[in-house]
Amino acid sequence: MAKKALITGITGQDGSYLAEFLLEKGYEVYGLVRRSSNDPFARIPSETKQQIKPIKGCLRDRSAVQNAVEEAAPDEIYNLGAQSDVADSFKIPEETWETNYDGFRRLVRVAMDVNPNVKIYQASTSEMFGTTPAPQNENSPFNPVSPYAKAKTAAHEDIVLKYRERYGLFICSGILFNHESPRRGLHFVTRKITHSLAKIKLGLQDCLELGNLEARRDWGFAGDYVKAMWMMLQQSEPEDFVIATGDSHTVQYFVELAANFLGMPVHWSGVGINKIGYNNLDEMITKVNKSFFRENEVNDLRGDARKAKEKLGWQPQVNFNNLVTMMVNSDMELVRKGVT
């Protein structure tokens, strides 16, 4: 009999790749889907969409969560649903907490009532490390500085660790470092870069405005990272794992690499918030906008995923250059088609 999986956040980047992966493994895949005026399955290929069994609801509604878990009767639950925009979490801290902490606790309690043997994956985040010096691993202290990171840290400490210890629940945290793809939302910095530069290349946009160009992140491919989620739930005992590439790059270098792939290398003038990037015709194509800086900056995240490599056998397959190339090529195609 096929295993059943329930994915919250199935319509997001990670949810779409995970759904594809689990379907290939022969799972029945159910997805908790929020009401939306737009097509919530826009990121999901049509052949995958046809195989997913959607259930309406969200993590902020206990009745909806109860209905989803009872209908799906899952062997595995992947909690990817969240208010995931770090910058927005400063503007909507209560909503962020309600979804990322209370929503997860609601899901876990319902799941335990329906099936105490269910296996649960929690999407934790490298943002929990905050200002802890890089590289960060499973033993590094958490020092969250955003409402998003604080909610995720509390969910990890109060729910994942305590429910595992107190109730023997099979529940794991995947402490994932930044992972990107052509399916990333346009409000995330990597996708903003590749999409905006594609528009600039085609004469549809004049300039790309960014925040902290010196921020360093460990960027990997989302399609690789969802495989690690599944691997965690196939172990004999629940544990938490950092998932990362081990390499980090600045936002500025991401811009340079993407621009190079588009045949418009960038040279810079000025420093700090006055730094401006020009193309080879000395036309300004990118500049710093101070309003895009976070209230509390996290300057350097780089993961040490040795535990995942040794215990899970997980390895990232897509390197940084190929990731940026993939995203640039995808956005060039979308922009040419008029998809903005």
Residue pairs with C-beta under 8 A, 6 or more apart in sequence:
2 26
2 27
2 28
3 25
3 26
3 27
3 28
3 75
3 76
4 27
4 28
4 29
4 30
4 72
4 73
4 74
4 75
4 76
5 22
5 27
5 28
5 29
5 30
5 72
5 74
5 75
5 76
5 77
5 78
6 30
6 31
6 32
6 55
6 68
6 69
6 72
6 74
6 76
6 77
6 78
7 15
7 18
7 19
7 22
7 29
7 30
7 31
7 32
7 77
7 78
7 80
8 15
8 31
8 32
8 59
8 77
8 78
8 79
8 80
8 81
8 107
9 15
9 32
9 79
9 80
9 81
9 82
9 123
10 16
10 18
10 19
10 29
10 31
10 32
10 33
10 44
10 52
10 54
10 80
11 31
11 33
11 34
11 40
11 41
11 42
11 43
11 44
12 43
12 80
12 81
12 84
12 185
13 43
13 181
13 183
13 184
13 185
13 222
14 80
14 123
14 179
14 222
14 225
14 226
14 229
15 31
15 78
15 80
16 43
16 44
16 45
16 48
16 183
17 181
17 183
17 222
17 223
17 226
18 78
18 80
18 226
18 229
18 230
19 29
19 31
19 44
19 48
19 52
20 45
20 48
21 223
21 226
21 227
21 230
22 29
22 230
23 29
23 48
23 51
23 52
25 230
28 53
29 51
29 52
29 53
30 52
30 53
30 54
30 55
30 68
30 71
30 72
30 74
31 52
31 53
31 54
31 55
32 55
32 57
32 58
32 59
32 64
32 65
32 68
32 81
33 40
33 54
33 55
33 56
33 57
34 40
34 56
34 57
34 58
35 56
35 58
41 49
41 52
43 183
44 52
53 72
55 67
55 68
55 71
55 72
56 64
57 63
57 64
57 65
57 67
57 68
58 64
58 81
58 99
58 103
59 65
59 81
59 99
59 103
59 104
59 106
59 107
60 98
60 99
60 102
60 103
62 106
62 110
65 103
65 106
65 107
65 110
66 110
69 77
69 107
69 110
69 111
69 114
69 115
70 114
73 114
73 115
74 111
74 115
74 118
75 118
75 119
76 118
76 119
76 120
76 121
76 233
77 107
77 111
77 118
77 119
77 120
77 121
78 121
78 123
78 229
79 104
79 107
79 120
79 121
79 122
79 123
80 123
81 99
81 103
82 99
82 100
82 123
82 152
83 89
83 92
83 95
83 96
83 99
83 100
83 148
84 148
85 148
85 187
85 188
86 127
86 146
86 148
86 149
86 294
87 292
87 294
88 96
89 96
89 146
89 147
89 148
89 149
89 151
90 146
90 147
90 294
90 295
93 147
96 147
96 148
96 151
97 147
97 150
97 151
99 151
100 148
100 151
100 152
100 155
101 151
101 154
101 155
101 158
101 159
104 122
104 155
104 159
105 155
105 158
105 159
107 120
108 120
108 159
108 163
108 169
108 171
111 118
111 120
112 118
112 163
112 167
112 169
116 167
116 169
117 170
118 170
119 170
119 171
119 172
119 233
119 238
120 169
120 170
120 171
120 172
121 171
121 172
121 174
121 229
121 232
121 233
122 155
122 156
122 159
122 160
122 171
122 172
122 173
122 174
123 174
123 176
123 229
124 152
124 155
124 156
124 160
124 173
124 174
124 175
124 176
124 240
125 148
125 149
125 152
125 175
125 176
126 136
126 175
126 176
126 177
126 178
126 218
126 242
126 244
126 301
126 303
127 144
127 146
127 148
127 149
127 152
127 298
127 301
128 142
128 144
128 149
128 152
128 153
128 156
128 175
129 136
129 140
129 141
129 142
129 143
129 144
129 301
130 142
130 143
130 144
130 145
130 146
130 149
130 296
130 298
131 143
131 145
131 298
131 299
132 140
132 141
132 142
132 143
133 300
134 216
134 248
134 300
134 301
134 302
135 246
135 302
135 303
135 304
136 242
136 301
136 302
136 303
136 304
137 242
137 303
137 304
137 305
137 306
137 307
138 175
138 240
138 241
138 242
138 307
142 153
142 156
142 157
144 150
144 152
144 153
145 296
145 298
146 294
146 295
146 296
146 298
156 173
156 240
159 171
160 171
160 172
160 173
160 240
163 169
163 171
164 170
164 171
164 238
169 238
170 233
170 238
171 238
172 232
172 233
172 235
172 238
172 239
172 240
172 241
173 240
173 241
174 225
174 228
174 229
174 232
174 240
174 241
174 243
175 240
175 241
175 242
175 243
175 303
176 225
176 228
176 243
176 244
177 217
177 218
177 219
177 220
177 242
177 243
177 244
177 245
177 301
177 302
177 303
178 190
178 217
178 218
178 219
178 220
178 301
179 219
179 220
179 221
179 222
179 224
179 225
179 243
180 188
180 190
180 191
180 219
180 220
180 221
180 222
180 323
180 327
181 221
181 222
181 223
181 323
181 326
181 327
182 191
182 326
182 327
182 330
182 331
183 222
184 190
184 191
184 222
184 327
185 191
186 192
186 195
189 210
189 211
189 251
189 254
190 219
190 254
190 327
191 327
191 331
192 208
192 210
193 208
193 210
193 251
193 254
193 255
193 258
194 258
194 324
194 327
194 328
194 330
194 331
195 331
195 334
195 335
196 205
196 208
197 208
197 255
197 258
197 259
197 262
197 264
197 285
197 328
197 331
198 262
198 328
198 331
198 332
198 334
198 335
199 205
199 335
199 340
200 206
200 207
200 208
200 264
200 285
201 262
201 263
201 264
201 332
202 332
202 335
202 336
204 335
206 284
206 285
207 284
207 285
207 286
207 287
208 255
208 285
208 286
208 287
209 286
209 287
209 288
209 289
209 292
210 251
210 255
210 286
210 287
210 288
210 289
210 292
211 251
211 288
211 289
211 290
211 292
211 293
211 294
212 251
212 292
212 293
212 294
212 297
212 299
213 250
213 251
213 252
213 255
213 275
213 288
214 250
214 251
214 252
214 299
215 250
215 251
215 297
215 298
215 299
215 300
216 248
216 249
216 250
216 299
216 300
216 301
216 302
217 248
217 249
217 251
217 301
218 244
218 245
218 246
218 247
218 248
218 301
218 302
218 303
219 245
219 248
219 249
219 254
219 320
219 323
220 243
220 244
220 245
220 316
220 318
220 320
220 323
221 316
221 317
221 318
221 322
221 323
221 326
223 318
224 316
224 317
224 318
225 243
225 316
227 314
228 241
228 243
228 308
228 312
228 314
231 308
231 312
231 313
231 314
232 238
232 239
232 241
232 312
235 311
235 312
239 311
241 305
241 307
241 308
241 311
241 312
242 303
242 304
242 305
242 307
242 308
243 303
243 305
243 308
243 314
244 302
244 303
244 304
244 305
245 303
245 305
245 316
245 319
245 320
246 302
246 303
246 304
246 305
247 302
247 320
248 300
248 301
248 302
249 257
249 320
252 268
252 275
254 324
255 266
255 277
255 286
256 265
256 266
257 320
257 321
257 324
258 324
258 327
258 328
259 265
259 266
259 277
259 279
259 285
260 266
261 324
261 325
261 328
261 329
262 328
262 332
264 279
264 280
264 285
265 279
265 280
266 277
266 278
266 279
266 285
266 286
267 277
267 278
267 280
268 275
268 276
268 277
268 278
269 275
269 276
269 278
270 276
272 288
273 288
273 290
274 288
275 287
275 288
276 284
276 286
276 287
276 288
277 284
277 285
277 286
277 287
278 284
278 285
279 285
305 314
308 314
309 315
318 326
334 340
